[in-house]
Each structure stands twice: as C-alpha cells, then as structure tokens.
C-alpha cells in the first residue's frame, strides 16, 4: 500500500526512530479490516524483485488490489495528544470560567501556525499523535508508527488505518510486533 523513502524523511522532527535510508514497505488492506499486515524495511541498495499481485489461498489463486502510484512529500507538522483537553491545566482553565470555544480556537490557531495554514485533511502520517475517528490506539506504552487515511490511497475508500508499537520495538526495527487497527 505504501513505500516510504527513509532518506527523504525529516528525521530531526520525528518522535520515533526510523532507519536513515532504505525503504519502509507497508502491506495492509485499506478496504476491509486488515487480517494480515506487515511493515518491512528494505536497506538501501538491496536487490528486490517485483512479483505478480496474486497469492494462493486454499488452492485458489487470489488477486491483490494494486493502486495507482502517487507521490507524497514529507511535511513536518504538529500533532496533539487526543487527551490534551482533559489535562490538569485545561481543567483548571475551564473550571475557572474558561470558554470551551476559546480552547477550540486556540487548538486551531496552534495547528494552523504549525502547518503554515490549514493542516492537510487526508494524508499519511509517520509518528506523532494519532488523529483517529474512534478510540486512539496510541495509549500507554504504544506510540503511533503510521496513520493512513484510505482516501490518501484511493479516493473512494473511507477507512483509517493506524499502526502502533512501542518506542523500543520501532527503534530496533522490530516491526513484527506492530499492531494494526482499522477504523471506519
């Protein structure tokens, strides 16, 4: 579904440690709950071979959906923890007759300033805090590895794919223990 050129990433602004070069390859379903998903790191200069987009399942040849390639460019930006409005300073502000609309305006102003205008709507995000449609999966020891809106890949797919793991597993490139969640 996605190939990320690690050398093109702005590593100085990432909150997760990724390889300095090579490609991260993301394999997952964006139209149905991902039953089998994987992230692979292919080191720079490694020989690769393209294979047919088919596989065999119970003796039947199955076709994998291949999407039209689209180039995405890295844009550093700011993300906020989904629980920031429940924090002690925010609660103190609201309990002291603070205005909830002022908080929404403050959040919009900070994010707009971080993106030099409106932040992108449908995108692929590496690291940061998730912007989920349902419950945020980056809780406790889990941090966001990647978030992919289905429409970033196919304009007719309305899903949100979130991949999370521990900082230690991500830094060690132990992608086998990543967790995949899809929200519709």
C-alpha positions as CSV (number, residue, x, y, z in Angstrom):
1,X,0.0,0.0,0.0
2,X,2.8,2.4,0.8
3,X,6.5,2.8,0.2
4,X,8.4,5.3,2.3
5,X,11.9,6.5,1.3
6,X,13.6,6.8,4.7
7,X,16.3,9.1,3.4
8,X,13.6,11.7,2.4
9,X,12.1,11.9,5.8
10,X,12.9,14.9,8.1
11,X,14.4,12.8,10.9
12,X,15.2,15.8,13.1
13,X,11.4,16.3,13.7
14,X,10.2,12.7,14.1
15,X,9.4,11.5,17.6
16,X,10.1,7.9,16.6
17,X,13.4,6.4,15.4
18,X,13.4,5.2,11.8
19,X,16.2,3.8,9.6
20,X,18.2,6.6,8.0
21,X,18.0,5.1,4.5
22,X,16.3,2.4,2.5
23,X,12.5,2.0,2.2
24,X,9.7,1.1,4.6
25,X,7.1,-1.0,2.8
26,X,3.6,-1.2,4.2
27,X,1.4,-4.1,3.2
28,X,-2.2,-4.0,4.5
29,X,-5.8,-3.8,3.4
30,X,-7.4,-0.4,3.3
31,X,-10.9,-1.6,2.3
32,X,-11.5,-4.3,4.9
33,X,-10.2,-5.0,8.4
34,X,-6.6,-5.9,7.9
35,X,-6.3,-9.6,8.6
36,X,-2.6,-9.8,7.6
37,X,-0.5,-6.7,7.6
38,X,3.3,-6.2,7.7
39,X,5.9,-3.5,7.6
40,X,9.3,-4.3,6.1
41,X,12.5,-2.3,5.9
42,X,14.5,-2.8,2.7
43,X,18.0,-1.5,3.2
44,X,19.4,0.9,0.5
45,X,21.0,-0.9,-2.3
46,X,19.3,-4.3,-1.5
47,X,18.2,-6.2,-4.6
48,X,14.5,-6.6,-4.9
49,X,12.2,-8.4,-7.4
50,X,8.7,-7.4,-8.3
51,X,6.2,-10.3,-8.1
52,X,2.7,-10.8,-9.5
53,X,-0.1,-9.3,-7.4
54,X,-1.5,-12.8,-6.7
55,X,-1.3,-15.4,-4.0
56,X,-2.8,-18.8,-3.4
57,X,-5.4,-19.4,-0.7
58,X,-6.9,-22.9,-0.2
59,X,-5.8,-23.9,-3.7
60,X,-7.4,-20.9,-5.3
61,X,-5.5,-18.0,-6.9
62,X,-6.4,-14.7,-5.3
63,X,-5.8,-11.3,-6.8
64,X,-4.4,-8.4,-4.7
65,X,-5.7,-5.0,-5.4
66,X,-2.9,-2.7,-6.7
67,X,-3.4,1.0,-6.5
68,X,-2.1,3.7,-8.9
69,X,1.2,5.0,-7.6
70,X,1.0,8.5,-6.1
71,X,4.0,10.5,-4.8
72,X,3.6,12.0,-1.4
73,X,6.1,14.6,0.0
74,X,7.1,14.9,3.7
75,X,5.7,17.9,5.5
76,X,6.8,18.3,9.2
77,X,3.9,19.3,11.4
78,X,2.5,19.4,14.9
79,X,0.1,16.8,16.3
80,X,-1.6,16.9,19.7
81,X,-2.4,14.2,22.2
82,X,-6.1,13.4,22.0
83,X,-6.3,13.8,25.8
84,X,-4.8,17.3,26.0
85,X,-8.2,18.8,26.7
86,X,-8.5,16.6,29.8
87,X,-5.2,17.7,31.2
88,X,-4.9,19.5,34.6
89,X,-4.1,23.0,33.2
90,X,-7.0,22.7,30.7
91,X,-9.4,21.6,33.5
92,X,-8.2,24.5,35.7
93,X,-8.9,26.9,32.8
94,X,-12.4,25.5,32.2
95,X,-13.2,25.3,36.0
96,X,-12.2,29.0,36.3
97,X,-15.0,30.1,33.9
98,X,-12.8,29.4,30.8
99,X,-14.5,29.2,27.5
100,X,-14.5,25.8,25.6
101,X,-14.8,27.7,22.3
102,X,-11.6,29.5,23.2
103,X,-9.9,26.2,23.6
104,X,-11.1,25.1,20.2
105,X,-9.9,28.3,18.6
106,X,-6.5,28.0,20.4
107,X,-6.0,24.5,19.1
108,X,-6.9,25.5,15.6
109,X,-4.5,28.5,15.7
110,X,-1.6,26.4,17.0
111,X,-2.1,23.7,14.3
112,X,-2.6,26.3,11.6
113,X,0.6,28.0,12.6
114,X,2.5,24.7,12.6
115,X,1.3,23.9,9.1
116,X,1.6,27.4,7.7
117,X,-2.2,27.5,7.1
118,X,-4.7,24.7,7.2
119,X,-3.4,21.3,8.0
120,X,-3.8,18.6,5.4
121,X,-7.0,16.6,5.7
122,X,-6.5,13.3,4.0
123,X,-2.9,12.2,4.4
124,X,-0.4,9.6,5.5
125,X,1.3,10.4,8.8
126,X,4.5,8.9,10.3
127,X,4.9,9.3,14.1
128,X,3.3,12.0,16.2
129,X,-0.1,11.6,17.9
130,X,-2.9,9.9,16.0
131,X,-6.0,11.7,14.8
132,X,-8.3,8.7,15.0
133,X,-12.0,8.6,14.1
134,X,-12.7,6.3,17.2
135,X,-10.6,5.5,20.2
136,X,-6.9,6.4,19.9
137,X,-4.8,3.3,19.7
138,X,-1.6,5.1,20.8
139,X,-2.2,4.8,24.5
140,X,0.0,3.5,27.4
141,X,3.3,2.2,26.0
142,X,2.1,2.3,22.4
143,X,3.0,5.2,20.1
144,X,1.9,5.9,16.6
145,X,4.1,4.5,13.9
146,X,1.9,5.4,11.0
147,X,-1.6,6.6,10.2
148,X,-3.1,6.2,6.7
149,X,-6.4,7.6,5.6
150,X,-7.9,5.3,2.9
151,X,-8.6,8.3,0.7
152,X,-4.9,9.1,0.6
153,X,-4.5,5.9,-1.4
154,X,-8.0,5.6,-3.1
155,X,-10.4,8.5,-3.2
156,X,-13.4,6.1,-2.8
157,X,-12.2,4.3,0.4
158,X,-13.3,5.7,3.7
159,X,-11.2,4.0,6.3
160,X,-8.4,5.0,8.7
161,X,-5.6,2.6,9.2
162,X,-3.5,3.1,12.3
163,X,-0.3,1.2,13.2
164,X,1.2,1.4,16.7
165,X,4.1,-0.1,18.6
166,X,6.5,0.5,21.4
167,X,9.3,3.1,21.0
168,X,11.7,0.3,21.7
169,X,10.4,-2.0,19.0
170,X,10.2,0.8,16.5
171,X,13.8,2.0,17.2
172,X,15.1,-1.6,16.9
173,X,13.1,-2.0,13.6
174,X,11.2,-4.9,15.3
175,X,8.2,-4.3,13.1
176,X,6.8,-7.8,13.6
177,X,5.2,-6.7,16.9
178,X,3.4,-3.7,15.5
179,X,-0.4,-3.6,16.0
180,X,-2.8,-2.7,13.2
181,X,-6.2,-1.1,13.6
182,X,-8.7,0.0,11.1
183,X,-11.5,2.5,11.8
184,X,-14.4,3.2,9.6
